[in-house]
Amino acid sequence: MNSMKHTKTSCKTRIIVLLLCVGMLLPLSACGEKKPVEQQIFAMDTLMDLKAYGKNAETGINDAVAVINGLNAMLDPELESSKVYAINHAQGDSVVVNGQIAKMIQTAQTVSQQTDGALDLTVYPLLRAWGFIDADYRVPDEATIEALLEQVDMQKVQLTAMGDDGSYLVSVPAGAELSFGAVAKGCASNYAINAMRAAGVTSGVISLGGNVQTLGTKPDGSDWNVAVQDPNDTGDYIGYVSVGETAVITSGSYQRCFTQNGKLYHHIIDPATGEPAENKLQSVTIVCPDGILADCLSTAMFVLGETDALAYWRDHGGFEMILITTDGRVVLTNGLYGKFTPNGDRYEYSYVK
């Protein structure tokens, strides 16, 4: 283990996702629907904000909170009562899980296959070795990284449907460990929005750290405005994107990081090297209807880097993307043309086809 001194930065402070709320509280046609029901909770190591409008808003918020808390209890790999802990300590045996966990694994495996392993949920031991789990940051030695890389392989995660009851069997090889950190909040927002919809809510928004997911449009029928954080000034934003019902999810090198001997190390691990991805990207924002897929893609595209991420977008489609580079550029896919409003001239903005 490298024993050199390091300095912790403020990167672990919660991400400020700015929801630009101009016009969100315009009067509605029906009485009692002018103001939203709002609730703030702490789960998945993140401060989360939920907002819903209409006569079913309170029920919808309560149902969404229950979904998030339930997932939080299932997905914490350090919690002995969680499903993930059971999987990681089953010594290769199978563990019964529900459809929510199965959907995350299926989506992550698909993205992993399509990106040659850029996304891998089995890098958890490496995250621990770098100190990103307990915030005791350090740079592991090469031997440690090489040994842990032997256990990294998303395709060795086995998922088998048990029948018509929606349950599955999951197993990982003995010594390997899963973590859903790259997709858990996307899953939580997806299912929380579904819970709000099932309760009769037609307009709402959930902000889970760097994840925003919307339900319907604003009460007046206009789009939501979701700001994209400035990685060089986390109290500000580089612009905002106007969206209807969708997910807007960001992964960035500034979210969890530390500096040692003048070098920045962040939590987005490249599964090929066992080290933080180095590709001149500071953040990747994905706009996609499916929060689970958007969360997977934000990590995978960051690991791929600008050129390969854009190639993936051209080949597969189904989402839009905002890349912020270390040389001061903001690269947007052309599906966001007319939907993105820049904030100032600190960056060079361009669209790609």
C-alpha positions in Angstrom: 0.0 0.0 0.0 1.3 3.4 -0.9 2.0 5.3 2.3 2.6 8.7 0.9 0.5 11.5 2.4 -2.6 12.7 0.6 -5.0 15.5 0.9 -8.8 14.9 0.9 -10.7 17.3 -1.2 -14.3 18.4 -0.8 -15.4 16.1 -3.6 -17.4 13.8 -1.3 -19.8 16.6 -0.4 -23.2 15.9 -1.9 -23.7 16.9 -5.5 -25.8 20.0 -6.0 -28.2 19.2 -8.8 -30.0 22.5 -9.7 -33.6 22.2 -10.7 -34.5 25.5 -12.3 -38.0 26.0 -11.1 -39.2 29.1 -12.9 -42.8 28.6 -13.9 -43.2 25.4 -11.9 -45.8 26.8 -9.6 -48.1 28.5 -12.1 -51.8 28.2 -11.1 -53.6 25.1 -12.2 -57.2 24.8 -13.3 -58.3 22.8 -10.3 -58.3 23.9 -6.7 -55.7 22.4 -4.3 -53.1 21.7 -7.0 -51.1 25.0 -6.9 -48.3 23.8 -4.7 -46.4 20.6 -4.7 -45.9 18.1 -1.9 -42.2 17.9 -1.2 -40.1 15.5 0.9 -36.4 15.2 1.5 -34.7 12.0 2.7 -31.2 10.6 3.1 -30.5 7.2 1.4 -27.8 5.6 -0.6 -25.3 8.1 0.9 -27.2 10.9 -0.8 -29.6 13.6 0.1 -32.7 13.1 -2.1 -35.5 15.5 -2.9 -38.9 14.4 -4.1 -41.7 16.6 -5.4 -45.2 15.8 -6.7 -48.2 17.8 -7.8 -52.0 17.1 -7.6 -54.5 15.5 -5.3 -52.6 12.2 -5.1 -49.2 13.9 -4.5 -48.9 12.9 -0.8 -49.6 9.3 -1.5 -47.3 9.2 -4.4 -44.4 10.7 -2.4 -44.9 8.3 0.4 -45.0 5.3 -2.0 -41.8 6.6 -3.7 -40.0 7.0 -0.4 -41.0 3.5 0.6 -39.5 2.2 -2.7 -36.2 4.1 -2.2 -35.8 2.9 1.4 -36.5 -0.7 0.4 -33.9 -0.6 -2.3 -31.4 1.1 0.0 -31.8 -1.8 2.5 -31.3 -4.4 -0.3 -28.4 -2.8 -2.1 -25.9 -1.8 0.6 -23.0 -4.2 0.3 -21.7 -3.3 3.8 -25.1 -4.1 5.4 -25.2 -7.7 6.6 -28.9 -8.0 6.2 -28.8 -6.8 2.5 -29.3 -9.0 -0.5 -26.0 -7.8 -2.0 -24.1 -8.7 1.1 -25.7 -12.2 0.9 -24.6 -12.6 -2.7 -21.1 -11.5 -2.0 -20.7 -13.8 1.0 -22.4 -16.9 -0.5 -19.1 -18.4 -1.7 -20.4 -19.0 -5.2 -23.8 -20.3 -4.2 -27.0 -18.7 -5.5 -29.2 -16.2 -3.7 -32.8 -15.5 -4.4 -33.5 -11.9 -5.5 -36.4 -9.9 -6.9 -37.0 -8.4 -10.3 -35.5 -5.0 -9.4 -32.1 -6.5 -8.7 -32.4 -8.7 -11.8 -33.2 -5.7 -14.0 -30.1 -3.9 -12.8 -27.9 -6.9 -13.5 -29.5 -7.6 -16.9 -29.0 -3.9 -18.0 -25.5 -3.7 -16.6 -24.5 -6.9 -18.4 -25.9 -5.7 -21.7 -24.0 -2.4 -21.5 -20.9 -4.2 -20.3 -21.0 -6.5 -23.3 -21.6 -3.7 -25.7 -18.7 -1.6 -24.4 -16.1 -4.4 -24.0 -16.4 -4.2 -20.2 -16.3 -0.5 -19.6 -19.1 -1.0 -17.1 -18.5 -3.7 -14.5 -20.4 -4.1 -11.2 -17.7 -6.4 -9.8 -15.1 -3.6 -9.3 -16.3 -3.2 -5.7 -13.1 -4.7 -4.1 -11.0 -2.2 -6.1 -13.2 0.7 -4.9 -12.6 -0.5 -1.4 -8.8 -0.7 -2.0 -8.8 2.9 -3.2 -10.7 4.0 -0.1 -13.8 5.1 -1.9 -16.0 3.0 0.4 -14.8 4.2 3.8 -13.3 7.5 2.7 -9.9 6.4 3.9 -8.4 7.3 0.6 -5.1 5.8 -0.6 -3.3 4.6 -3.8 -3.0 0.8 -3.8 0.3 -0.7 -5.0 0.4 -2.4 -8.3 0.4 -5.9 -6.8 -2.8 -5.2 -4.9 -4.5 -3.9 -8.1 -3.4 -6.9 -10.2 -4.6 -9.4 -7.6 -8.0 -7.7 -7.4 -8.4 -7.5 -11.1 -8.4 -11.3 -11.2 -11.9 -11.2 -9.6 -13.3 -8.5 -12.0 -15.6 -10.0 -14.6 -19.2 -8.9 -15.0 -20.0 -11.8 -17.4 -19.3 -14.3 -14.6 -22.3 -13.0 -12.7 -25.0 -15.6 -13.1 -28.7 -14.7 -13.3 -31.4 -17.3 -13.7 -35.2 -16.8 -13.6 -36.9 -19.1 -11.2 -40.4 -19.0 -12.7 -43.5 -16.8 -13.0 -43.2 -15.2 -9.6 -40.7 -12.6 -10.7 -37.8 -14.0 -8.6 -34.3 -14.9 -9.8 -31.2 -16.7 -8.6 -28.0 -14.7 -8.6 -24.5 -16.0 -8.0 -20.9 -14.6 -8.3 -17.7 -16.6 -8.1 -16.2 -17.1 -4.6 -14.0 -14.1 -4.0 -15.8 -11.8 -6.3 -18.1 -9.0 -5.0 -20.9 -7.0 -6.5 -21.9 -3.4 -5.9 -24.7 -1.6 -7.5 -23.2 1.9 -6.9 -23.1 2.6 -10.7 -26.8 1.9 -11.1 -28.6 1.9 -7.7 -29.8 5.5 -7.8 -31.0 5.1 -11.4 -32.9 2.1 -10.3 -34.3 4.0 -7.3 -35.5 6.9 -9.3 -37.0 4.6 -12.0 -39.1 2.6 -9.5 -39.9 5.6 -7.4 -41.3 7.4 -10.4 -43.3 4.2 -11.2 -44.7 4.3 -7.7 -45.8 7.9 -8.0 -47.4 7.1 -11.4 -49.2 4.1 -9.9 -50.6 6.4 -7.1 -52.1 8.7 -9.7 -49.5 11.4 -9.8 -49.0 12.9 -13.3 -46.5 15.6 -12.6 -43.4 15.2 -10.4 -39.6 15.1 -10.1 -37.1 13.2 -8.1 -33.5 14.4 -7.5 -31.1 11.8 -6.1 -27.7 13.5 -6.0 -26.5 13.5 -9.6 -29.7 11.8 -10.8 -32.8 13.6 -11.8 -35.9 11.8 -13.1 -39.2 13.4 -14.0 -42.8 12.3 -14.3 -44.9 13.9 -17.0 -44.3 17.6 -17.5 -44.7 20.6 -15.2 -48.3 21.2 -14.1 -48.7 23.9 -16.7 -47.6 21.5 -19.5 -44.2 23.0 -20.1 -40.9 21.1 -19.9 -38.7 20.7 -16.8 -35.4 22.6 -16.8 -32.6 20.4 -15.3 -29.2 22.0 -14.8 -25.9 20.3 -15.5 -23.4 20.9 -12.8 -20.1 22.7 -13.6 -17.3 20.2 -12.6 -14.9 23.1 -12.0 -17.4 25.0 -9.8 -19.8 22.6 -8.2 -22.0 25.4 -6.9 -22.7 26.5 -10.5 -23.9 24.9 -13.7 -22.7 24.9 -17.3 -26.3 25.1 -18.7 -29.6 23.4 -18.5 -31.5 20.9 -20.6 -35.3 21.2 -21.1 -37.0 17.8 -20.9 -40.3 16.1 -20.6 -40.6 12.7 -18.9 -37.1 11.2 -18.7 -34.0 10.7 -16.6 -31.0 13.0 -16.6 -28.1 11.3 -14.9 -24.5 12.5 -14.5 -21.2 10.7 -13.6 -18.2 12.9 -12.9 -14.6 12.8 -11.7 -15.4 15.5 -9.2 -18.1 13.6 -7.3 -15.9 11.4 -5.1 -12.2 12.0 -5.3 -9.0 12.8 -3.5 -5.7 14.4 -4.3 -2.3 12.8 -3.5 1.0 14.3 -4.4 -0.7 16.8 -6.6 -2.7 14.2 -8.6 -6.4 13.8 -8.6 -7.9 10.3 -8.2 -11.6 9.7 -8.6 -14.1 6.9 -8.0 -14.9 5.9 -11.6 -12.7 2.8 -12.0 -11.6 1.5 -15.4 -12.2 -2.2 -15.1 -9.4 -2.9 -17.6 -6.7 -1.2 -15.4 -8.2 -1.2 -11.9 -7.4 2.5 -11.7 -9.5 5.7 -12.1 -10.3 6.2 -15.7 -8.0 8.8 -17.4 -9.5 10.0 -20.7 -9.8 13.8 -20.5 -13.4 13.7 -19.4 -14.7 15.5 -16.3 -18.3 14.4 -16.6 -20.9 12.6 -18.7 -24.6 13.4 -18.5 -27.1 10.9 -20.1 -30.6 11.9 -21.1 -32.7 8.7 -21.4 -36.2 7.5 -20.5 -34.9 4.5 -18.5 -33.2 5.6 -15.3 -31.4 2.3 -14.9 -30.0 2.4 -18.4 -29.0 6.0 -18.1 -27.1 5.3 -14.9 -25.2 2.4 -16.5 -24.4 4.5 -19.6 -23.1 7.5 -17.6 -20.4 5.3 -16.0 -19.6 3.3 -19.2 -19.4 6.4 -21.4 -17.1 8.1 -18.9 -14.8 5.1 -19.0 -14.8 4.9 -22.8 -13.8 8.5 -23.3 -15.1 11.0 -25.8 -14.3 9.3 -29.1 -15.6 5.8 -28.1 -18.6 7.2 -26.2 -19.7 9.1 -29.3 -19.1 6.0 -31.5 -21.3 4.0 -29.1 -24.0 6.6 -29.3 -24.0 6.5 -33.0 -24.1 2.7 -33.1 -26.8 2.1 -30.5 -28.8 5.3 -30.0 -31.7 5.5 -27.6 -30.2 8.3 -25.5 -28.6 11.8 -25.7 -25.4 12.8 -24.0 -23.4 15.8 -22.7 -19.7 15.4 -22.3 -17.6 18.0 -20.4 -13.8 17.7 -21.2 -10.8 18.8 -19.2 -9.8 21.2 -22.0 -13.0 23.3 -21.5 -15.4 21.9 -24.1 -19.0 20.8 -23.8 -19.9 18.3 -26.4 -23.6 17.6 -26.9 -25.3 15.0 -29.2 -27.6 16.6 -31.8 -30.8 15.3 -30.2 -30.3 18.0 -27.6 -30.2 20.8 -30.1 -32.8 23.4 -29.2 -33.2 21.8 -25.8 -30.0 22.9 -24.1 -29.3 26.5 -22.9 -25.7 27.3 -22.0 -24.8 29.4 -18.9 -22.2 31.9 -19.9 -19.1 31.5 -22.1 -16.7 29.7 -19.8 -16.9 26.6 -22.1 -16.8 26.0 -25.8 -20.1 24.4 -26.8 -20.6 22.1 -29.9 -23.0 19.5 -31.2 -22.2 16.3 -32.9 -24.1 14.1 -35.4 
